[in-house]
Amino acid sequence: MKKWIAATLCLALVFLLVSCGNPKSGDCPATIMVNGTNYYSTGNAVPVEVDESAIQYTTSYAEDGVPKKDGEANFNRDTGNPYAVLEGGMVVVLIDNEWIEFKSKKPTTPQPNTEHQTVGSRPVRTVRGLFLPKIKKGATTHDEEENAAGRQARRRKSAAYAARVEAFTKICYNFLKKF
């Protein structure tokens, strides 16, 4: 009888552990709105010295996950988190004493098509065009970086979850061995 109770208890705890390990589908990446544009965290620390006059502070927290006004962020409920717009339009946010780079999904400047040029009326393929990577239409480098960062985060969560399940299984096994 004791074995049945212990096995049922362990099984219930395993189901509880499994259900807690699934992330919410509505999770949003760290985002801040600056000058009417949402900037998303790349997770990359940037070694920059930010001029004190360029530092601004977050003014509100985006309750629904997506900032809708300038200075609003979704990664820290405390307002007053420092951020700055650097030369070249780079946005950095001070998180854990490191300046983290944030990028917009919108292209900042249109890039000319340098893959094909013409000499007179004849089209000529340039050397640069021969080595350009093939990217899906509409994809940006930021999208690819964000997808890679998301895959790494999922792997870390999966590994941590597997470690928790393994530790719990060992505890249950040792517990049941006593009976």
N, C-alpha and C positions, 0 to 999 in steps of 0.2 A: 504493500500500500504506500509506503514511504517513497519507493522508487517512482510510482505513478505520479505522486504529488510533485516530487522533485523534477521529473521529466516534463510535466505539464507547466510548472513554473519556468523552467529553462526555455521551453518552447515559446511561451508567452513573451518572455523577455527578448528572445531572438526576433519575434515578429515586431515587437516594439522598437528594437534597435534598427531593423530593416526599414520600418516606416519613417523613422527620424532621419535616416541617411539620405533621403531623396530631397534635393534642393527644390525650392519653389520655382515654378515656371515663369513667374513674373519678375525675377531678379533682373535689375538693370545695372549696367556698368557704371562706374564712378563718372559722373557728368557734372559740368559746370557751364552756365550760360554767361558768355562774355560778348558784348556788343551785338546782341540778338542772335548769336550762333551758339549751339551746343558743342562743347569740346569734351571728348571722351579720353579717359586715362589710357596711356600706353603701358603704364607700369614701369616705365624706364626712368631711373634717376638721372638727372642732368646736372653735371658739375658746372654750375654757373654762379656768378656773383650778381645778385639782383640789387639794383639801386633802390634805396629806401623810398625815393619819390615815385617809383613805378609800382610799389606794392599797394594792392587794394585788398579789401576784406569781403568775405561772403556776407550777404545780408539776410538770407533766409534759407530754409530747408524745403526741398521739393517733397511734399508728403506722398504724392502719387508716383514718385520715382523719376519723373522727367522735368527738369527745370524749365520754367516758362517765362522768367524775367531775369534781367541782368543781375549778376551777383548771387543768383540762387544755385545751390548745389544739392546733390542727393547722397553724398558720402559721409557727411558729418552733421548731426543734429545741432551741434553748437555753432552758432553764427560767429563770424569774426575770423574765419580760417583765411590765412594770407594766400593771395595769388597775384600773379603779375603777367602782363603782356610784354614780351621782350621785342627787341628789334627783329624784323622779319616776320612778326605776327605769331611767334611761338608763345603758347600759354603754359605757364608752370604753376603748380600748386604746392605749397609747403605741407608735406605729410610725413610725420615721424622724423622731423628735422632733415628731410631731403626734399629737394625741388623735383617734383614728378612732372614729366611732360604730358600735356593733354593735346590732342589733335582733333580737328574738325573733320567730319566725313565729307564736307563740301570741299571741292578743289579750290585752292586759294587763287591760283592764276591758271588760265588755260594754257596748256602746253602745245606749241605748234607741232604739226606732224612732220618730223624730220626724217622719217623713213624714206620718203620719196621726194626728190627734187627734180627740177627740169633744167636742162642745158639747152638753150634755144627752144625748140619745140619737142625735143626728145626727152622722155623721162629717164632719169638716172637714179639707181638705187645707191644710197650712200653707205659708207662703211658702218656708220653708227646704226643704220637701219638693219644691218645684217645681224647685229648682236643684241637687239632689243628683245627682252623676254616677251613671250606670248601671254598676255593677260586677258582674262575674259572681259568682254565689253561691259563697261560700267564699273568694273572693279578698280579699287585704288590700293595703293600699297598699305594704307592704314587699315583697310578692311582685312587684308591678308595678315597683317601683324595682329589685329584684334582676334581673328580666328585662331591664330597660333597661340596667343595668350590664353584664349578660352580653352583650347585643347589641353594646354599645360595645367591650367587650374583644375579641369575635370580629372586629369590623371592624378594630380596631388590629392584631390578629394577622394577619388576611388581608392588610392593606396592607403590613405588614412582610414577609410571605411573598412577596407579589408583587414587592416591591422586591428581595428576595434573588434571586428567579428571574430578574428582568430583568438584574440585575448579572451573574449567572452566565452568562446568555445572551450578553451583550456580551463577556464574557471568552472564551467558547467561539468566538464569531464572529471576534473578533480573532485568536485562536489559529489557527483554520482558514484565515484569510485569508493567513497566512504560507506555507501549503503550496500 
